[in-house]
Amino acid sequence: MPGDVLVHRINRIQGQLEALKRIVTSGEADCVKTIELAKAASNAIKKFAQAYVETHLDQCVEQKLAVKDLHGEMRKVVHSSFSL
């Protein structure tokens, strides 16, 4: 079941990205609508990542035998998530 939810989120993201691609390639982009769609796609990706972590965090921790390694990798991910 959790996999179905994640796949559904991915499908929505793909749809949003395809819509953006159509808008950009058509040459008839409405600036405000395009930015709104880009923001929606960005938010959808963030929501997917959050749902993935919530679903698979325990599994990720169990796979990493060395807490030090897990700590370092998680710091990289968090840092890259919030850097511009």
Steps between C-alpha positions, in 0.01 A plus 500: 500500500769762582661426163170577326483840670857580397439389142186717491709799611759426231228479235367840607849649483551353153171652387599841632841481333345392170261797519797730561682348205198556273470861613869575448521330159179660373646849521169626634579488868303711745771614738290494818339164423836349410658617825200370698531161331875490563439579867233229519742246349772606743263462795387161371862380489553619857182321613619182327834520681326554833265207441791280393702581811200444727433166335857373474697665781508191720618289209774753415623501858502119518707478180772726639699306755726789596309785661790731413452428128125554523550825689741633237279404210188649661688826566590520129141443396359755744764756403432458128125519560522844652782657301421729213 
